Amino acid sequence: MSCQELLKKYSQQWQVATLHPFLNECKLGIIKPEQFNTWLVQDYLFVVEFTRMVGRILTYAPTSHFDLILSGLNALQNELNWFKDKATERQLDLNTKKQPTCKEYCNFMNKLTEMPYPIQATALWEIELAYNQGWQLPGKMSPPYNEFANRWGNPEFTNYVKLLEAQANEVLEDVSKTVQNQAETTFLNVARLEKDFWQMAYNATN
Ligand code: MP5
């Protein structure tokens, strides 16, 4: 099995995960500050746990995969500081409680490294692809949202996601039927959590 096969088989779920009114309303410039700021704070809390997960993935990855994973961790160092800058600009408190959906996604990531490495590699690719495609699909955004769209939609990040796909494909190639089923379930869980995460921010009223 391959990443492209997963995207094809579950194209409907993938579409729902990456096309959300939240992103479209950023593009239209009509997203409400409370919605955008909720996303920003909750996504920072998500990225903290995502960084921990990527660190743990190194424990299971073959050394031939280290270069790419370490480059991802390097980018995460920059990203976490960038989130802090954005929060300061908007006077947002990052010391905030996780909302239930964010907590659920973080719990999922905490458990991911209990699964075989091919599942971890697939989820890592999928989580990054969700933002790479999600932020690009609405089309060119205007300030202040263009900065956010470019962070995940830029060509260098697109290339990083392609390389993650190649690494996942390499280890997915000969997996057992059991691991294949696990990969499909995990793929669907990430797609659902991505959709729920946008909806969580979209629902924000203060
Ligand atoms: C990403 C993210 C992309 N920031 N938030 C969610 C809910 N899903 C995916 O991860 P990263 O580390 O920001 O590239």
Residues whose N, C-alpha, C, O or C-beta is under 5 A from the ligand:
A	BS01	MP5	D43 F46 V47 F50 I127 E128 Y131 F197
